[in-house]
Amino acid sequence: MHGIVWTLLLAVAAVVGATALGGNDGLVTIFWMGWRLDLSLNLFLLALLLFVLAVYSMVRGLDSLFDLPERARKWRVAQRDRQAQAALREGLALYMAGRYTRAHKACQRAVAIQADTPELALDAEFTALAHMLSAGSLHRLQDRSKRDEHLQRAIDLALLTRKPRPTEEGARLLAAECALED
């Protein structure tokens, strides 16, 4: 059915083209280096249209070719961002499941991925959340010195985030909860 519709449209275009271009009274003469070329006006306009389309396609193709490294870089950054987000989600799931050592390692993997990618290193809120989750895991494992380091990093990074500062408040509440339980 699809092929029949396209065949009918092509036939209609041929009939309309023959009707519109049938009266071919125009003539284009091109003189170049002692040569003379006579073309009908319709053929000249069709050739001119095809030439413009070919030049446009070539310019677009070259633009896409030169833009390829930037697109590849953006794709790599997006891949790294997805890996970091997945590691943080995994850390949260492991934390909720009570697997605190694995949760800490997953959060550290998320921080490492983000630190290795300069474009992602600017997201202080993500890093602060990862440090908070890591600190919570270390608190459950009773590793107070590392827990306090991660809490301090989370608070320092949370100060860099936008206002209002729910990340900073969360880090300070987690620090208070840890101090109360100690």
MORA-V289867 format. One record per residue. N is the residue number from 1. SS is DSSP state (alpha for helix, beta for strand, coil for the rest). D_FIRST is the distance of its C-alpha to the first C-alpha in whole Angstrom. Layout:
N	SS	D_FIRST
N	SS	D_FIRST
This chain:
1	coil	0
2	alpha	4
3	alpha	5
4	alpha	5
5	alpha	6
6	alpha	9
7	alpha	10
8	alpha	11
9	alpha	13
10	alpha	14
11	alpha	16
12	alpha	17
13	alpha	19
14	alpha	20
15	alpha	21
16	alpha	23
17	alpha	24
18	alpha	26
19	alpha	27
20	alpha	29
21	alpha	30
22	coil	31
23	coil	35
24	coil	36
25	coil	40
26	coil	40
27	beta	42
28	beta	42
29	beta	45
30	beta	46
31	beta	49
32	beta	50
33	coil	53
34	coil	54
35	beta	50
36	beta	48
37	beta	45
38	beta	43
39	beta	39
40	beta	38
41	alpha	37
42	alpha	33
43	alpha	33
44	alpha	36
45	alpha	34
46	alpha	31
47	alpha	33
48	alpha	35
49	alpha	31
50	alpha	30
51	alpha	34
52	alpha	34
53	alpha	30
54	alpha	32
55	alpha	35
56	alpha	33
57	alpha	31
58	alpha	34
59	alpha	36
60	alpha	34
61	alpha	34
62	alpha	38
63	alpha	38
64	alpha	36
65	alpha	38
66	alpha	41
67	alpha	40
68	alpha	39
69	alpha	42
70	alpha	43
71	alpha	39
72	alpha	40
73	alpha	44
74	alpha	42
75	alpha	40
76	alpha	43
77	alpha	45
78	alpha	42
79	alpha	42
80	alpha	46
81	alpha	46
82	alpha	43
83	alpha	46
84	alpha	49
85	alpha	47
86	alpha	46
87	alpha	50
88	alpha	51
89	alpha	49
90	alpha	50
91	alpha	53
92	alpha	53
93	alpha	52
94	alpha	54
95	alpha	57
96	alpha	56
97	coil	56
98	coil	60
99	coil	59
100	alpha	61
101	alpha	62
102	alpha	58
103	alpha	57
104	alpha	60
105	alpha	58
106	alpha	55
107	alpha	56
108	alpha	58
109	alpha	55
110	alpha	53
111	alpha	56
112	alpha	56
113	alpha	52
114	alpha	53
115	alpha	56
116	alpha	55
117	coil	52
118	coil	54
119	coil	51
120	coil	51
121	coil	55
122	coil	55
123	coil	53
124	alpha	57
125	alpha	56
126	alpha	53
127	alpha	56
128	alpha	59
129	alpha	57
130	alpha	57
131	alpha	60
132	alpha	61
133	alpha	59
134	alpha	61
135	alpha	64
136	alpha	63
137	alpha	63
138	alpha	66
139	alpha	68
140	alpha	67
141	coil	68
142	coil	71
143	coil	71
144	alpha	72
145	alpha	73
146	alpha	69
147	alpha	68
148	alpha	70
149	alpha	69
150	alpha	65
151	alpha	66
152	alpha	68
153	alpha	65
154	alpha	63
155	alpha	65
156	alpha	66
157	alpha	62
158	alpha	61
159	coil	64
160	coil	61
161	coil	59
162	coil	58
163	coil	60
164	coil	60
165	coil	61
166	alpha	59
167	alpha	59
168	alpha	63
169	alpha	64
170	alpha	62
171	alpha	64
172	alpha	67
173	alpha	67
174	alpha	66
175	alpha	69
176	alpha	71
177	alpha	70
178	alpha	70
179	alpha	74
180	alpha	74
181	alpha	74
182	coil	76
